[in-house]
Structure formats: structure tokens, C-alpha cells
Amino acid sequence: MEYECHENKINYWDVYVMKKITINLSFYNQNDVLIKHVLGWKSWSKELREKFSFCIIDDCSQTKAVDVLSEIDLSDLNLSIYRVQEDLVCNIAGVRNLSAQECKTEWMVILDMDTLISEELASSMIQLCKAPKGSCFKFNRRVPSNPYHPKNGQPHPAVCLLQLEDYWDVGGCEEDLVGHYGQTDPIFWYRASNVLTVHFRSDMYLDYIPEGEAVINRDTSHNQKLFEQKRRTHNWSTDFVRFKWEKVYG
């Protein structure tokens, strides 16, 4: 079943979903891209911005997120920034769990640095919040800078809109993977298969920006073996957010 989205003026449903969605963005050393995200959010209409909260998790970047954004007026965003105090290798799962732990809205977006959310997509997301518990939405991708890029027309492996309660019903992200690259998304979706109904919205687009991809060692061999082991034993970790962190803004 697809959930239709229509552009409407503010109505009673819109009032109900005020601050209904938190956009959770993980940041690690991609300073210029972080600025693009924040300026993009600020460009949305005031009415639309007021329906969202924004959360940036600074994963112990060399330049702190608050410093990267120091010359931007953030007062028109309901924004919180958290900083991880340990520079852990491939701490993707930990960062996502921290953002979910601190989320105060019913719905949340798992967002990576390499995808931007346009005002049009954000407006559509508000309408998707009419969906029942257990619904999850993934989106198409387009590459504005290159219509022939292979990631055009492909869903992002991580980015999605889902309910906070459903995220934890899946089991969150597997933090035993931290320290090595890969399998965070495959494990999450494997465990989600009995919890979530995933709707791929081919008519709704994330804007992919190649410079947003982290430059890291992408050897997945260690975590592939760990995934195979956990798939056999179902020994999923429940030890979440295993590092020191602090709230630095908001």
C-alpha cells in the first residue's frame, strides 16, 4: 500500500504533526557538506521548518560541528548538536543509537551526510506520518550534478523515515560492529524484516552528493563474519551508546 501525499495549506492534521519528525544527521569531518545540510534546512518555509526537529551527532570530528556552523544563524531551527568524545573507528551504529536515544518525536529520519533532503521531500514526509505503526519509508536518489551517475534511481542503503518506537523494536543498530567497516545497514534491515513494512517511494527523491561520502577503509570482511555469526546465534547486542558524549548546542 502506498501513502499518497498532497500539497495542502495548513489544516488540523498539520497542527497535530507539529514537531512530529526529527532529522538525525551523523557528521564526521565533512565540514562543507554539513553547511550544505544546515543551509538547506534553513531554506525551507517557516511553516515547514516548524514541523521538524533537527539533530546533528558530531562523531568526534577534527573540527567541532558547532565551530563549523559558528557563522550561521541557527536560531530559526529547532536544532540540537551532540558530540561524541572518543574518535572510534566506524562508529555508525553508536551514532545512530545516540540520536535515537535523544530523539523526542514520534517519527525520525536516519540521514547520512551524502544525501540532502529537499523542501519538497520534507513536505512529503509530513504526509507519510499518517501511516500506521510498523511503516517505514525509503526514498529514491538523484544526483543533480550528474544525471548519468550509477546511483540515480537507487534507494539509499540507510536513509529512511520510521517511528522511533519501531527503531527500538528492531533492536537499534548493532554496536558490536564498531571498530570495523560495514554491515550496519544489512544487519538492521535483516532484523527489521519481521518488524517493519518498508515502502520504497520511487516518486520521492533524496539529492545525492558524492562529496558527502566518507573517505575510509571499506574492508567489510571482519563485520561480514560477525554478521554471519550473529545470524546463527541471534546474539544481538543490547549494550547501546558505549562512549562518552555531551550535548553542545540546543
C-alpha positions in Angstrom: 0.0 0.0 0.0 1.3 3.5 -0.9 0.5 6.5 1.2 -0.4 9.4 -1.0 1.0 12.9 -0.4 -0.7 16.1 -1.5 0.3 19.7 -1.1 -2.2 21.5 1.1 -2.5 24.6 3.2 -2.1 24.2 7.0 -5.0 22.1 8.3 -5.8 20.3 11.5 -3.7 17.4 10.6 -0.7 19.7 10.1 -1.2 21.1 13.5 -1.2 17.6 15.0 2.1 16.7 13.4 4.0 19.9 14.5 7.4 18.7 15.6 6.5 15.2 14.6 9.8 14.3 12.8 13.4 14.6 13.9 16.1 14.5 11.2 19.1 12.7 12.7 22.3 13.5 10.8 25.7 12.0 11.6 28.7 14.2 10.9 32.4 13.3 10.7 34.9 15.7 9.1 32.8 16.7 6.1 32.6 20.4 7.0 31.4 21.9 3.7 28.7 19.2 3.4 27.5 19.9 6.9 27.0 23.5 6.0 25.0 22.4 2.9 22.7 20.4 5.0 22.0 23.2 7.5 21.6 25.9 4.9 19.2 23.6 3.1 17.0 23.2 6.2 17.1 26.9 6.7 15.8 27.5 3.1 12.6 25.6 3.9 9.5 27.7 4.6 9.0 28.7 8.2 5.8 26.6 8.4 7.6 23.5 7.2 10.6 24.0 9.5 8.4 24.3 12.5 7.2 20.7 11.9 10.7 19.3 12.3 13.4 18.9 14.9 17.0 18.6 13.8 19.7 16.6 15.5 23.4 16.5 14.5 25.7 13.9 16.0 29.3 15.1 15.8 31.3 11.8 15.8 34.4 13.4 17.3 35.3 15.3 14.1 38.6 17.2 13.9 36.7 20.5 13.7 33.7 20.5 16.0 30.3 20.8 14.4 29.5 23.9 16.5 32.6 25.6 15.2 31.9 24.6 11.5 28.4 26.2 11.9 29.6 29.2 14.1 28.9 31.8 11.4 25.4 30.5 10.6 22.3 31.8 12.5 20.8 28.6 13.9 18.0 30.3 15.8 15.3 29.5 13.3 16.0 25.8 13.6 14.9 23.5 16.4 18.4 22.1 16.4 20.4 20.0 18.9 24.0 19.1 18.5 25.8 16.3 20.4 29.5 15.5 20.3 31.0 12.1 20.8 34.1 12.5 22.9 36.0 9.4 21.6 37.2 9.0 18.0 36.0 5.5 17.4 36.6 3.8 14.1 33.3 3.4 12.1 31.0 4.4 14.9 28.0 4.4 12.7 25.8 2.2 14.9 26.7 4.1 18.0 25.9 7.5 16.5 22.5 6.3 15.2 21.7 4.8 18.6 22.6 8.0 20.4 20.4 10.0 18.0 17.5 7.7 18.7 18.2 7.8 22.4 17.9 11.6 22.4 15.0 11.8 19.9 11.9 13.4 21.3 9.5 13.0 18.4 7.3 10.1 17.3 9.0 9.8 13.9 12.6 10.2 12.9 14.8 10.2 9.7 18.1 8.3 9.6 20.1 10.6 7.4 23.7 10.2 6.1 25.9 13.1 5.0 25.8 12.1 1.4 22.1 12.8 0.9 20.2 16.1 1.2 16.5 16.4 2.0 14.8 19.0 -0.2 11.8 21.1 0.9 9.6 19.1 -1.4 10.7 15.8 0.1 10.4 17.1 3.7 6.8 18.2 2.9 6.0 14.7 1.6 7.5 13.2 4.8 5.0 15.1 6.9 2.1 13.4 5.0 3.7 10.0 5.3 3.4 10.3 9.1 -0.2 9.3 8.7 1.0 5.7 8.2 0.4 3.1 11.0 3.0 1.7 13.3 5.4 -0.6 11.6 5.6 1.5 8.5 9.0 2.6 7.2 9.7 4.6 4.1 12.8 4.6 1.8 13.3 7.0 -1.0 14.7 7.3 -4.5 18.0 9.0 -5.2 19.0 11.5 -7.8 22.4 13.1 -8.5 21.8 16.7 -9.5 25.4 17.1 -10.7 25.4 14.0 -12.9 22.2 12.6 -14.5 24.3 9.5 -15.6 25.6 8.7 -12.1 25.0 5.0 -11.3 23.3 5.9 -8.0 20.5 7.8 -9.8 17.3 5.8 -9.3 18.7 3.7 -6.5 17.5 3.7 -2.9 20.0 4.7 -0.2 21.0 1.7 1.9 20.4 3.5 5.2 18.3 6.7 4.8 14.7 6.1 5.9 11.7 7.6 7.8 10.3 5.4 10.6 8.8 5.7 14.0 11.2 5.9 17.0 9.4 3.1 18.8 9.8 0.9 15.7 13.6 1.6 15.6 14.0 0.2 19.1 11.6 -2.7 18.3 14.0 -3.7 15.6 16.8 -3.6 18.2 18.6 -0.4 17.2 21.9 -0.7 15.4 24.4 -3.4 16.3 27.3 -1.7 18.1 29.5 -4.8 18.2 30.3 -3.7 14.6 32.1 -0.5 15.8 35.8 -0.6 15.1 35.4 -2.1 11.6 33.6 -1.1 8.5 30.3 -2.4 7.1 27.2 -4.4 7.8 25.4 -1.8 10.0 22.7 -1.4 7.4 22.4 -5.1 6.3 22.0 -6.2 9.9 19.4 -3.5 10.7 17.3 -4.5 7.7 17.7 -8.2 8.3 16.4 -7.7 11.9 13.7 -5.3 10.6 12.2 -7.8 8.2 9.8 -9.2 10.9 9.0 -5.7 12.4 8.7 -3.2 9.6 6.8 -2.9 6.3 9.2 -1.0 4.1 7.7 1.2 1.4 10.0 2.3 -1.4 8.8 5.7 -2.7 10.3 5.9 -6.2 8.4 9.2 -6.7 10.2 10.9 -3.8 13.9 11.9 -4.2 16.9 12.4 -2.0 19.6 14.5 -3.5 22.9 12.5 -3.5 26.1 14.5 -3.2 29.2 12.3 -3.8 31.5 14.6 -1.7 29.4 13.6 1.3 30.8 10.0 1.3 33.4 9.4 4.0 36.9 8.5 2.9 37.5 5.4 4.9 38.8 1.8 4.7 35.8 -0.1 3.3 37.0 -3.6 4.0 33.9 -5.4 5.2 35.4 -8.9 5.9 35.6 -8.6 9.7 32.0 -7.5 10.0 30.7 -9.9 7.4 32.0 -12.8 9.6 30.4 -11.2 12.7 27.1 -10.8 10.9 27.1 -14.5 9.9 27.9 -15.5 13.5 25.1 -13.3 14.9 22.6 -14.5 12.3 23.3 -18.1 13.5 23.2 -17.3 17.2 20.9 -14.3 17.4 23.2 -12.9 20.0 22.4 -9.3 19.2 23.9 -6.7 21.5 21.7 -4.6 23.8 24.7 -2.5 25.1 23.9 0.9 23.5 25.9 4.1 23.4 29.2 2.7 24.8 31.1 6.0 24.7 31.2 9.4 26.4 29.2 12.2 24.7 27.9 15.6 25.5 25.2 17.9 24.3 26.9 21.1 23.0 24.0 23.0 21.4 20.3 23.3 21.8 
